[in-house]
Amino acid sequence: HLSIPESKTTIIPMAVSPKFRKFSNEEYLKFKLHHALPDNYFLFIGTLEPRKNLAFLLKVYDLLDTQLKAAFPLILIGSWGWEHESIQKAFSNLSTPQYVKHFEGLTTYEVCGYLNGATALLFPSLAEGFGIPILEAFQCETPVICSNIDVFHEVAQEAAVYCHGELEWRHALIEI
Protein backbone atom coordinates (compact mmCIF):
# COMPACT_ATOMS: atom_id res chain seq x y z
CA HIS A 1 0.00 0.00 0.00
CA LEU A 2 1.38 3.37 -0.97
CA SER A 3 1.02 6.25 1.45
CA ILE A 4 -0.48 8.60 -1.11
CA PRO A 5 -3.68 10.44 -0.22
CA GLU A 6 -6.69 9.36 -2.26
CA SER A 7 -7.31 13.00 -3.21
CA LYS A 8 -4.01 12.95 -5.13
CA THR A 9 -4.79 9.85 -7.20
CA THR A 10 -6.79 9.43 -10.36
CA ILE A 11 -8.00 6.21 -11.93
CA ILE A 12 -7.42 6.20 -15.66
CA PRO A 13 -9.24 3.43 -17.52
CA MET A 14 -7.49 1.51 -20.27
CA ALA A 15 -8.13 2.85 -23.73
CA VAL A 16 -7.48 2.05 -27.34
CA SER A 17 -4.99 3.90 -29.48
CA PRO A 18 -6.66 6.43 -31.78
CA LYS A 19 -4.71 4.70 -34.58
CA PHE A 20 -7.46 2.06 -34.53
CA ARG A 21 -10.22 3.49 -36.68
CA LYS A 22 -12.60 2.67 -39.50
CA PHE A 23 -10.82 3.06 -42.85
CA SER A 24 -12.47 4.83 -45.74
CA ASN A 25 -13.55 2.51 -48.55
CA GLU A 26 -10.68 3.76 -50.72
CA GLU A 27 -8.07 3.29 -47.98
CA TYR A 28 -9.28 -0.23 -47.20
CA LEU A 29 -9.35 -1.22 -50.88
CA LYS A 30 -5.69 -0.17 -51.22
CA PHE A 31 -4.81 -2.07 -48.06
CA LYS A 32 -6.73 -5.16 -49.17
CA LEU A 33 -5.06 -5.22 -52.58
CA HIS A 34 -1.58 -4.62 -51.14
CA HIS A 35 -1.99 -7.49 -48.65
CA ALA A 36 -3.95 -9.75 -51.05
CA LEU A 37 -6.75 -10.19 -48.50
CA PRO A 38 -9.82 -12.28 -49.27
CA ASP A 39 -13.27 -10.72 -49.25
CA ASN A 40 -14.20 -12.47 -45.99
CA TYR A 41 -12.12 -13.82 -43.13
CA PHE A 42 -12.15 -14.42 -39.41
CA LEU A 43 -9.43 -12.77 -37.34
CA PHE A 44 -7.71 -13.45 -34.05
CA ILE A 45 -5.30 -10.94 -32.47
CA GLY A 46 -3.14 -11.76 -29.47
CA THR A 47 -0.20 -13.73 -28.15
CA LEU A 48 -0.35 -17.39 -29.15
CA GLU A 49 -0.40 -18.99 -25.70
CA PRO A 50 -2.68 -21.41 -23.81
CA ARG A 51 -4.88 -18.87 -21.99
CA LYS A 52 -5.95 -17.47 -25.37
CA ASN A 53 -7.63 -20.85 -26.03
CA LEU A 54 -6.35 -21.06 -29.61
CA ALA A 55 -6.09 -24.86 -29.67
CA PHE A 56 -9.85 -24.86 -28.99
CA LEU A 57 -10.51 -22.24 -31.68
CA LEU A 58 -8.46 -24.19 -34.24
CA LYS A 59 -10.38 -27.36 -33.38
CA VAL A 60 -13.76 -25.64 -33.75
CA TYR A 61 -12.70 -23.97 -36.98
CA ASP A 62 -11.37 -27.24 -38.38
CA LEU A 63 -14.76 -28.90 -37.78
CA LEU A 64 -16.49 -26.39 -40.05
CA ASP A 65 -17.49 -27.42 -43.55
CA THR A 66 -14.63 -27.07 -46.04
CA GLN A 67 -16.68 -24.71 -48.22
CA LEU A 68 -17.21 -22.40 -45.25
CA LYS A 69 -13.50 -22.44 -44.40
CA ALA A 70 -12.66 -21.66 -48.02
CA ALA A 71 -15.08 -18.72 -47.94
CA PHE A 72 -13.92 -17.54 -44.49
CA PRO A 73 -10.24 -18.31 -43.86
CA LEU A 74 -8.87 -17.77 -40.35
CA ILE A 75 -6.08 -15.24 -39.87
CA LEU A 76 -4.10 -15.24 -36.63
CA ILE A 77 -2.02 -12.18 -35.75
CA GLY A 78 0.38 -12.44 -32.84
CA SER A 79 3.69 -13.67 -31.51
CA TRP A 80 4.31 -17.11 -30.07
CA GLY A 81 3.98 -17.02 -26.30
CA TRP A 82 4.74 -19.31 -23.39
CA GLU A 83 3.87 -23.01 -23.56
CA HIS A 84 2.68 -22.73 -27.15
CA GLU A 85 3.32 -26.40 -27.99
CA SER A 86 -0.40 -27.29 -27.72
CA ILE A 87 -1.19 -24.58 -30.27
CA GLN A 88 1.52 -25.80 -32.64
CA LYS A 89 0.10 -29.31 -32.28
CA ALA A 90 -3.38 -28.00 -33.10
CA PHE A 91 -1.90 -26.34 -36.22
CA SER A 92 -0.29 -29.61 -37.29
CA ASN A 93 -3.58 -31.50 -36.76
CA LEU A 94 -5.64 -29.25 -39.04
CA SER A 95 -7.38 -31.15 -41.83
CA THR A 96 -7.31 -28.06 -44.07
CA PRO A 97 -4.30 -25.97 -42.98
CA GLN A 98 -4.42 -23.91 -46.16
CA TYR A 99 -7.32 -21.93 -44.66
CA VAL A 100 -5.39 -20.79 -41.57
CA LYS A 101 -2.69 -18.11 -41.83
CA HIS A 102 -0.44 -16.73 -39.10
CA PHE A 103 1.34 -13.37 -39.13
CA GLU A 104 3.54 -11.74 -36.52
CA GLY A 105 5.48 -8.51 -36.31
CA LEU A 106 2.81 -6.40 -37.99
CA THR A 107 2.60 -2.66 -37.50
CA THR A 108 -0.34 -1.05 -35.71
CA TYR A 109 -1.54 0.23 -39.08
CA GLU A 110 -1.48 -3.30 -40.52
CA VAL A 111 -3.36 -4.76 -37.55
CA CYS A 112 -5.93 -1.99 -37.97
CA GLY A 113 -6.21 -2.80 -41.68
CA TYR A 114 -6.79 -6.49 -40.99
CA LEU A 115 -9.45 -5.55 -38.42
CA ASN A 116 -11.17 -3.29 -40.94
CA GLY A 117 -11.73 -6.15 -43.36
CA ALA A 118 -12.51 -8.95 -40.93
CA THR A 119 -15.92 -10.56 -40.90
CA ALA A 120 -15.44 -10.86 -37.14
CA LEU A 121 -12.76 -10.78 -34.48
CA LEU A 122 -12.67 -14.15 -32.71
CA PHE A 123 -11.50 -13.94 -29.11
CA PRO A 124 -11.87 -17.29 -27.31
CA SER A 125 -9.68 -16.48 -24.29
CA LEU A 126 -10.10 -18.36 -21.03
CA ALA A 127 -8.63 -15.49 -18.99
CA GLU A 128 -7.90 -11.85 -19.75
CA GLY A 129 -6.92 -8.82 -17.80
CA PHE A 130 -9.01 -6.57 -20.01
CA GLY A 131 -9.42 -7.55 -23.68
CA ILE A 132 -8.01 -4.60 -25.62
CA PRO A 133 -8.46 -6.33 -29.04
CA ILE A 134 -12.22 -6.23 -28.48
CA LEU A 135 -12.13 -2.43 -28.16
CA GLU A 136 -9.76 -2.19 -31.14
CA ALA A 137 -12.30 -4.17 -33.19
CA PHE A 138 -15.11 -1.88 -32.09
CA GLN A 139 -13.05 1.18 -33.11
CA CYS A 140 -12.82 -0.40 -36.59
CA GLU A 141 -16.55 -1.29 -36.57
CA THR A 142 -15.76 -5.02 -36.70
CA PRO A 143 -18.13 -7.53 -35.05
CA VAL A 144 -16.75 -9.54 -32.12
CA ILE A 145 -17.35 -13.16 -31.14
CA CYS A 146 -15.76 -13.90 -27.78
CA SER A 147 -15.71 -16.19 -24.78
CA ASN A 148 -18.45 -15.84 -22.24
CA ILE A 149 -16.20 -14.58 -19.43
CA ASP A 150 -16.92 -11.75 -17.00
CA VAL A 151 -14.22 -9.36 -18.19
CA PHE A 152 -15.54 -9.47 -21.76
CA HIS A 153 -19.03 -8.61 -20.54
CA GLU A 154 -17.54 -5.58 -18.77
CA VAL A 155 -15.69 -4.51 -21.92
CA ALA A 156 -18.19 -5.31 -24.67
CA GLN A 157 -21.48 -5.31 -22.77
CA GLU A 158 -24.23 -6.11 -25.32
CA ALA A 159 -22.07 -5.38 -28.39
CA ALA A 160 -20.47 -8.83 -28.76
CA VAL A 161 -21.63 -12.38 -29.39
CA TYR A 162 -20.68 -14.50 -26.36
CA CYS A 163 -19.95 -18.20 -26.71
CA HIS A 164 -19.26 -21.05 -24.35
CA GLY A 165 -18.37 -24.47 -25.66
CA GLU A 166 -17.87 -25.96 -29.07
CA LEU A 167 -21.50 -25.92 -30.23
CA GLU A 168 -22.03 -22.24 -29.45
CA TRP A 169 -18.78 -21.30 -31.19
CA ARG A 170 -19.59 -23.37 -34.29
CA HIS A 171 -23.07 -21.85 -34.45
CA ALA A 172 -21.70 -18.31 -34.14
CA LEU A 173 -19.13 -18.87 -36.91
CA ILE A 174 -21.76 -20.33 -39.22
CA GLU A 175 -24.38 -17.65 -38.50
CA ILE A 176 -22.23 -14.53 -38.78
Buried (B, 14 or more C-beta within 10 A) or exposed (E): EEEEEEEEEEEEEEEBEEEBBBBEEEEBEEBBEEEEBBEEBBBBBBBBBBBBBBBBBBBBBBEBEEEEBEBBBBBBBBEBBEEBEBBEEBBEEBEEEEBBEBEEEBEEEBBBBBBBBBBBBBBBBEEBEEBBBBBBBBBBEBBBBBBEBEBBBEBBEEEBBBBEEEEBBBEBBEEB
